[in-house]
Amino acid sequence: MLNGIQAGHAFDLNRPVLSGGYRWICTPEAAATLAVRDGRVEAIGFYLDNQRIHVGDLSTIAEHIFAAWQHDRSKELDSIMLAPTRELVAQLNLKSPRPPTRRQKSNADAEVSLADGNRACVDELIITCRNDRQLRLTATDWVQNGDRWIVQAISDGGDLDVQHLRNRHPAAYVQTSAELGYATTVHGAQELSVDTVHCLGTGDESRQQLYTMLSRGRVANHLYLQAVGDGDPTASSGPRQCANRRQLTCSGISTTRGPAR
């Protein structure tokens, strides 16, 4: 987590059991992620060997992220896309297919405006972007940044009934602090735990940011890095791309921007 990573012992990528690797289904994934947390560049080998790092120009990479996310969703995996800016997140969310209306409701065709400029309908996945202790879930819990919800109903005034623990979000909160939840920022993903992650990176990420990007998925975490091309059509594959992947990722893992603890 950003500004909250607990430093740990060195982990062998081949060890079958990991202390603290409970989030992950894939044990090697857990080991590699913890190595990233500790700033050990040898973790890159796992991601390269398992085709988890992808390099290309922004438009191509964005399309690849969306296609991979759709593929995972078609396999009924809980998947999310991450991007470095809210503008890119909003674009990825906008591309997401609208959900089929599975319930018969009088306002099934209603939509409501969200904080990211997109609109949500019934059965849409949204993510909340601000803690609000006034919106209680239980006596000891409340709506928090990074929570995800399924829209159950939309009132005439724009309030949302959502599936989490059957809570209602007021229209004023929805319009300022709720976004579509198919994609989010790296900061917004800090509390998430999903099956797969497809994350758009710039190559300038700090170790803390890379750790968040590569530790939200229980099954697989993919990193898509933006690289400026030189006009060579062969540069998108082969040894040169592999070298670009390694160089861009090494710079992030080894950086000491902020304490990794």
C-alpha positions as CSV (number, residue, x, y, z in Angstrom):
1,M,0.0,0.0,0.0
2,L,1.3,3.5,-0.7
3,N,3.0,5.0,2.3
4,G,2.1,2.0,4.3
5,I,4.1,-1.0,3.0
6,Q,5.4,-3.2,5.8
7,A,9.0,-4.2,5.2
8,G,9.6,-7.9,5.5
9,H,12.2,-10.6,5.1
10,A,13.7,-11.7,1.8
11,F,11.6,-14.4,0.1
12,D,12.8,-17.2,-2.2
13,L,10.6,-17.1,-5.3
14,N,10.6,-21.0,-5.3
15,R,9.5,-21.4,-1.7
16,P,6.1,-23.2,-1.6
17,V,4.9,-21.5,1.6
18,L,5.0,-17.8,2.4
19,S,4.4,-16.0,5.6
20,G,2.1,-13.1,4.9
21,G,1.2,-14.2,1.3
22,Y,-2.4,-15.0,2.2
23,R,-3.9,-12.7,-0.4
24,W,-2.8,-14.8,-3.4
25,I,-4.0,-18.0,-4.9
26,C,-0.7,-18.3,-7.0
27,T,2.2,-18.8,-4.6
28,P,4.9,-17.7,-7.0
29,E,2.8,-14.6,-7.6
30,A,2.9,-13.9,-3.9
31,A,6.6,-14.4,-3.7
32,A,7.3,-12.1,-6.7
33,T,5.0,-9.4,-5.3
34,L,6.7,-9.5,-1.9
35,A,10.1,-9.3,-3.6
36,V,8.9,-6.1,-5.4
37,R,7.8,-4.8,-2.0
38,D,11.4,-5.4,-0.7
39,G,13.0,-3.7,-3.7
40,R,14.5,-6.9,-5.1
41,V,14.9,-6.5,-8.9
42,E,15.1,-10.3,-9.4
43,A,11.3,-10.3,-9.1
44,I,11.2,-9.1,-12.7
45,G,12.1,-12.5,-13.9
46,F,8.8,-14.0,-12.7
47,Y,6.8,-11.3,-14.5
48,L,8.8,-11.6,-17.7
49,D,8.7,-15.4,-17.8
50,N,5.0,-15.4,-17.2
51,Q,4.1,-12.7,-19.8
52,R,2.9,-10.3,-17.1
53,I,4.8,-7.2,-18.4
54,H,3.7,-5.6,-21.7
55,V,5.2,-2.6,-23.5
56,G,3.7,-0.4,-26.2
57,D,2.4,3.0,-27.1
58,L,-0.5,4.4,-25.1
59,S,-3.3,3.8,-27.6
60,T,-2.2,0.2,-28.3
61,I,-1.6,-0.6,-24.6
62,A,-5.0,0.8,-23.6
63,E,-6.7,-1.4,-26.1
64,H,-4.7,-4.5,-24.9
65,I,-5.7,-3.7,-21.3
66,F,-9.4,-3.5,-22.2
67,A,-9.3,-6.7,-24.3
68,A,-7.5,-8.6,-21.5
69,W,-10.0,-7.3,-18.9
70,Q,-12.9,-8.3,-21.1
71,H,-11.4,-11.8,-21.5
72,D,-11.1,-12.3,-17.8
73,R,-14.6,-11.0,-17.2
74,S,-15.9,-13.5,-19.7
75,K,-14.3,-16.3,-17.6
76,E,-16.2,-14.9,-14.6
77,L,-13.1,-13.6,-12.9
78,D,-13.3,-10.5,-10.8
79,S,-11.0,-8.2,-12.7
80,I,-10.1,-4.5,-12.6
81,M,-8.2,-2.1,-14.7
82,L,-5.8,0.5,-13.1
83,A,-4.5,3.7,-14.7
84,P,-2.2,6.5,-13.4
85,T,-4.7,9.4,-14.0
86,R,-8.4,9.9,-13.4
87,E,-8.8,11.0,-17.1
88,L,-7.5,7.6,-18.3
89,V,-9.6,5.8,-15.7
90,A,-12.7,7.6,-17.0
91,Q,-11.9,6.6,-20.6
92,L,-11.4,2.9,-19.6
93,N,-14.7,3.0,-17.6
94,L,-16.5,4.6,-20.6
95,K,-15.4,1.8,-22.9
96,S,-16.9,-0.9,-20.5
97,P,-20.0,-2.5,-21.9
98,R,-23.3,-1.6,-20.2
99,P,-24.7,-4.3,-18.0
100,P,-27.9,-6.2,-19.0
101,T,-30.8,-5.4,-16.7
102,R,-31.3,-8.6,-14.8
103,R,-34.1,-7.3,-12.5
104,Q,-37.5,-6.0,-13.5
105,K,-37.7,-2.5,-11.9
106,S,-39.9,0.5,-12.6
107,N,-36.8,2.6,-13.1
108,A,-34.6,0.0,-14.8
109,D,-33.8,2.5,-17.6
110,A,-32.8,5.3,-15.3
111,E,-29.3,6.6,-15.2
112,V,-27.4,8.9,-12.8
113,S,-24.4,11.1,-13.3
114,L,-21.2,10.2,-11.5
115,A,-18.2,12.2,-10.4
116,D,-16.0,11.0,-13.3
117,G,-18.5,12.3,-15.9
118,N,-19.8,8.9,-16.7
119,R,-23.3,7.7,-16.0
120,A,-24.5,4.6,-14.1
121,C,-27.6,2.5,-14.6
122,V,-29.1,-0.4,-12.6
123,D,-26.7,-3.4,-12.3
124,E,-23.7,-1.1,-12.9
125,L,-20.5,-1.5,-10.9
126,I,-19.4,1.7,-9.2
127,I,-16.5,2.6,-6.8
128,T,-16.7,5.1,-4.0
129,C,-13.8,7.6,-3.8
130,R,-14.3,9.3,-0.4
131,N,-14.7,8.1,3.1
132,D,-18.1,9.2,4.6
133,R,-18.8,8.3,8.2
134,Q,-22.4,9.5,7.8
135,L,-23.1,6.7,5.3
136,R,-23.2,3.8,7.8
137,L,-23.0,0.2,6.8
138,T,-23.0,-1.1,10.4
139,A,-22.5,0.4,13.8
140,T,-18.8,0.2,13.3
141,D,-18.4,0.5,9.5
142,W,-19.1,3.2,6.9
143,V,-18.7,3.9,3.1
144,Q,-15.0,4.1,2.3
145,N,-12.7,5.1,-0.5
146,G,-12.2,2.1,-2.8
147,D,-15.4,0.2,-1.9
148,R,-17.2,-1.3,-4.9
149,W,-20.9,-1.6,-5.2
150,I,-23.6,-2.9,-7.6
151,V,-26.4,-0.4,-8.3
152,Q,-29.7,-2.0,-7.3
153,A,-32.1,0.9,-7.9
154,I,-32.0,4.6,-8.7
155,S,-34.5,6.9,-7.1
156,D,-36.3,9.8,-8.8
157,G,-34.0,12.2,-6.9
158,G,-30.8,10.4,-8.0
159,D,-30.1,8.4,-4.8
160,L,-28.7,4.9,-5.3
161,D,-29.6,1.7,-3.6
162,V,-26.5,-0.4,-3.8
163,Q,-25.4,-3.9,-3.0
164,H,-22.7,-4.1,-0.3
165,L,-24.8,-4.4,2.8
166,R,-27.9,-2.8,1.2
167,N,-26.9,0.8,1.7
168,R,-28.2,3.9,0.0
169,H,-25.9,6.6,-1.4
170,P,-27.4,10.1,-1.5
171,A,-27.4,11.9,-4.9
172,A,-25.1,14.6,-3.6
173,Y,-22.5,11.9,-2.7
174,V,-23.0,10.0,-5.9
175,Q,-22.3,13.1,-8.1
176,T,-19.1,14.1,-6.3
177,S,-17.6,10.9,-4.9
178,A,-18.7,7.9,-6.9
179,E,-17.4,6.6,-10.3
180,L,-17.8,3.6,-12.5
181,G,-15.9,0.7,-10.9
182,Y,-14.4,-1.2,-13.8
183,A,-11.2,0.9,-13.6
184,T,-9.7,3.0,-10.9
185,T,-6.4,4.8,-10.0
186,V,-3.5,3.1,-8.2
187,H,-4.3,5.1,-5.1
188,G,-8.0,4.1,-5.3
189,A,-7.0,0.4,-5.5
190,Q,-5.1,0.2,-2.3
191,E,-7.8,-1.6,-0.4
192,L,-9.0,-3.8,-3.3
193,S,-8.6,-7.5,-3.6
194,V,-9.7,-9.0,-6.9
195,D,-8.8,-12.0,-9.1
196,T,-6.9,-10.2,-11.9
197,V,-5.4,-6.8,-12.4
198,H,-4.5,-5.1,-15.7
199,C,-2.6,-1.9,-14.9
200,L,-1.4,0.9,-17.2
201,G,1.9,2.3,-16.1
202,T,4.3,5.0,-17.3
203,G,7.6,3.4,-16.3
204,D,8.1,6.2,-13.7
205,E,6.3,4.5,-10.9
206,S,7.9,4.3,-7.4
207,R,8.4,1.0,-5.7
208,Q,5.4,1.7,-3.5
209,Q,3.2,2.3,-6.5
210,L,4.5,-0.9,-8.3
211,Y,3.8,-2.9,-5.1
212,T,0.2,-1.7,-5.1
213,M,-0.2,-2.3,-8.8
214,L,1.2,-5.9,-8.6
215,S,-0.5,-7.0,-5.4
216,R,-4.2,-6.5,-5.8
217,G,-4.8,-9.6,-7.9
218,R,-5.1,-13.1,-6.2
219,V,-4.5,-14.9,-9.5
220,A,-2.5,-12.6,-11.8
221,N,-1.3,-9.1,-12.0
222,H,-0.4,-7.6,-15.4
223,L,1.6,-4.4,-16.0
224,Y,1.3,-2.5,-19.3
225,L,4.0,0.1,-19.7
226,Q,4.0,3.1,-22.0
227,A,7.1,3.3,-24.2
228,V,7.8,5.9,-26.9
229,G,8.4,4.2,-30.2
230,D,11.2,5.0,-32.7
231,G,9.3,4.2,-35.8
232,D,10.7,0.7,-36.1
233,P,7.8,-1.7,-36.7
234,T,9.8,-4.6,-35.3
235,A,10.3,-2.8,-32.0
236,S,7.1,-4.1,-30.5
237,S,8.3,-7.6,-30.2
238,G,11.5,-9.6,-29.7
239,P,14.6,-8.9,-27.7
240,R,14.3,-5.2,-27.9
241,Q,10.8,-5.2,-26.3
242,C,12.0,-7.6,-23.6
243,A,14.9,-5.3,-22.8
244,N,12.5,-2.3,-22.6
245,R,10.3,-4.3,-20.2
246,R,13.2,-5.1,-17.9
247,Q,14.7,-1.6,-18.0
248,L,11.4,0.2,-17.3
249,T,10.4,-2.2,-14.5
250,C,13.8,-2.3,-12.9
251,S,13.8,1.5,-12.5
252,G,10.6,1.3,-10.5
253,I,11.5,-1.6,-8.3
254,S,14.9,-0.3,-7.3
255,T,13.8,3.3,-6.7
256,T,13.8,4.7,-3.2
257,R,11.2,7.3,-3.5
258,G,9.7,7.2,-0.1
259,P,10.2,4.5,2.5
260,A,9.0,1.0,1.5
261,R,7.6,0.3,4.9
